[in-house]
Amino acid sequence: MNILAWIVLGLIAGAIAKAIYPGSQGGGILGTMLLGIIGAFVGGSLFSFLTTGSLALTSAGLSLGGILVAVLGAIVALFIYYAVSGRRGVY
């Protein structure tokens, strides 16, 4: 997938994940994009693991299913980040 598709997928998935996840997350547009791109890798890898049984570093594509997987991955990434850092979203 080319870099423009990564940016678009990152913006869409990151924005949806931040809207769904409870609390207030900072980061601006760059943080949202990075969160979505990380979510695409996390979601794509988890989807690959669940369907094939082997763990492979893959990413979600720019499609409706890919956006859904990337959003779920971004929510998981947000959860892990807040669990590891000890921070909580501001309510």
N, C-alpha and C positions, 0 to 999 in steps of 0.2 A: 504494500500500500504506500502511495507516495506521501510526502510530508504534508501537503495540503489536506489530504484526507485524514491524516493523523490529527491535525489541528482542529478540523471540523468535528471529528468524532470526540476528541478531548473536550471541546467546548460544550457540545451537546450532553455528553454523558456526565461530565463534571457538574454542569448546571442543574441537571435533573437530580443527581445524587445529593447535591447540597440542599436542594429544595425538599427532598424527601427526608433526609437525616434530621433528627430533632436537634434543636439548638442553633446557635449562630456560629458559622465558620468564617474566618477571615481568609485572606489570601488574594483577593482580587481576581482579575481575568487570567493572569498567568498561573496562579495557584489552582484555579478551576480547570484550566487546560491540562496542567500537569496531573491533577487528580483524575481527570477523565482518561488520560493516556495510561496512567498506572492501573486504573480500573479496567481498561481494555485488556491489559496483559494479565491481571489477576483473574478477571472473569473468563477470558479466553483459555487460560491455563486450567482453571477449575472445570470449565465445560469440557475441555479435552480430556481431563482426568476422569470425569464422570462418564463420558461416552466411550472412551477407549480403554480405560483402566491404566494408562501409563501417563506419567507426568511429563509434559512437554511445554516449553516456553512458547506459547502462541498468543496471538492477539485476535480480538474480535474485528470483523470487517465492517465496512460502512454500509450496513443494511439495517432493517428494523430489528431483526434478531440480534445482530451485532451490537446495536445500541443498547438493547435490553441487557445483554450479557455484560457490556461495559458499565452500565449503570449499576447493576448488581455487584460487579467487581469494585467499583468506586465506593459503594456503600460499605463493602467489606474492608476496603483500604482505609476509609475514614474510621471505622470501628477499631481496627487494629492500631491505627495511629494514636487515637485517643486512649486506648487501653495501655499501650506501651509508654506513652509520654506522661500518663497520669493526669492529663488535662481533660476537662469536660467542656462541651459547647456551652456558650453563654445563653441562658434562656431569657 
